[in-house]
Amino acid sequence: MSKTKTSKPAKKTAAKKAVRPAPKPAKPTKGKGVAAKVTPPANPGKRVSSLDAAAQVLAGSTEAMKPKALIAAMTEQKLWTSPAGKTPHVSLATAMDREIKTKGEKARFRKVGPGLFAAA
């Protein structure tokens, strides 16, 4: 008395599988030895990133600034405005901390105190 398993016929689905778009090509990366520039972008129609704008503001400042003050200065100088974020100062502080941690001595910023950043 051997029991044999009978396979059930596969159900045919009426809907076709969704076609996924082709993946985007990878962006080229810069080498580790390339120093970051603080100059405005060559293309005036292109948006400046918040980090680039913060680096420009801090380069022209004589004292360290908090992220909220940096956001206000970037908006005042018309370098960068928040697209629609509720807490752009938190995003900026996190991005500056990340750059300091990953680039080390080559970072454009340095942390002078709790929540205070200055140009390197």
C-alpha positions in Angstrom: 0.0 0.0 0.0 2.1 2.8 -1.2 0.7 6.2 -1.2 1.4 8.3 -4.3 1.0 12.0 -4.4 -0.9 13.3 -7.2 0.0 16.8 -8.3 -2.7 19.3 -8.9 -2.8 21.1 -12.2 -1.3 24.6 -12.1 -3.9 27.3 -12.2 -3.8 29.7 -15.1 -4.0 33.3 -14.2 -5.9 35.6 -16.4 -3.7 38.6 -15.6 -0.3 38.9 -17.2 2.7 39.6 -15.1 3.6 43.3 -14.8 6.6 44.3 -16.9 9.3 46.1 -14.9 11.2 49.0 -16.5 14.9 48.5 -17.2 17.2 49.6 -14.3 18.9 52.9 -14.5 22.6 52.9 -15.2 24.9 53.5 -12.2 26.2 56.9 -11.7 30.0 57.3 -12.0 31.7 57.9 -8.7 34.6 60.2 -7.9 37.9 58.9 -6.7 38.8 59.3 -3.0 41.6 61.7 -3.8 39.3 64.3 -5.4 38.8 67.4 -3.3 35.3 68.9 -3.1 34.8 72.3 -4.7 32.8 75.0 -3.0 32.2 76.9 -6.3 28.6 77.2 -7.6 27.7 74.7 -10.3 28.6 75.3 -14.0 25.0 74.9 -15.0 23.0 77.9 -13.6 19.6 76.1 -14.1 20.7 73.1 -11.9 19.7 73.2 -8.3 22.5 73.5 -5.7 22.4 70.8 -3.0 21.9 71.8 0.6 25.4 70.6 1.5 27.0 72.8 -1.3 24.9 75.8 -0.2 25.9 75.2 3.5 29.6 75.0 2.5 29.3 78.3 0.7 27.6 80.0 3.6 30.1 78.7 6.1 33.0 79.6 3.9 31.8 83.2 4.0 31.1 83.2 7.7 33.6 84.0 10.5 31.9 81.9 13.2 30.3 78.5 13.6 26.6 78.2 12.9 23.7 75.9 13.9 21.8 74.1 11.2 18.6 76.3 11.6 20.7 79.4 11.1 22.4 77.9 8.1 19.0 77.1 6.5 17.9 80.7 7.1 21.1 82.1 5.6 20.9 79.8 2.6 17.3 81.0 2.0 18.3 84.6 2.5 21.2 84.4 0.1 18.9 82.5 -2.4 21.3 79.6 -2.6 18.9 76.9 -1.5 15.3 76.5 -0.3 13.7 73.5 1.2 11.5 71.7 -1.4 8.7 71.0 1.1 10.4 69.4 4.1 9.2 70.0 7.6 12.7 69.7 9.2 15.4 70.6 6.7 17.7 71.6 9.5 17.7 68.0 10.8 18.4 66.7 7.3 21.3 69.2 6.9 22.9 68.4 10.3 22.7 64.6 9.5 24.2 65.1 6.1 27.1 67.3 7.5 27.7 64.7 10.2 27.8 62.0 7.6 30.3 63.9 5.4 32.5 64.5 8.4 32.5 60.8 9.4 33.1 59.5 5.8 35.6 62.0 4.5 37.4 62.7 7.7 40.1 65.4 7.2 38.9 66.1 3.6 35.4 67.0 4.7 34.2 70.6 4.0 32.8 70.9 7.5 34.0 70.4 11.1 31.9 70.1 14.2 32.9 72.7 16.8 30.4 71.9 19.5 27.0 70.2 19.9 25.0 71.3 16.9 27.6 73.9 15.8 29.4 73.5 12.4 32.1 75.6 10.8 34.0 75.5 7.5 37.0 73.2 7.6 
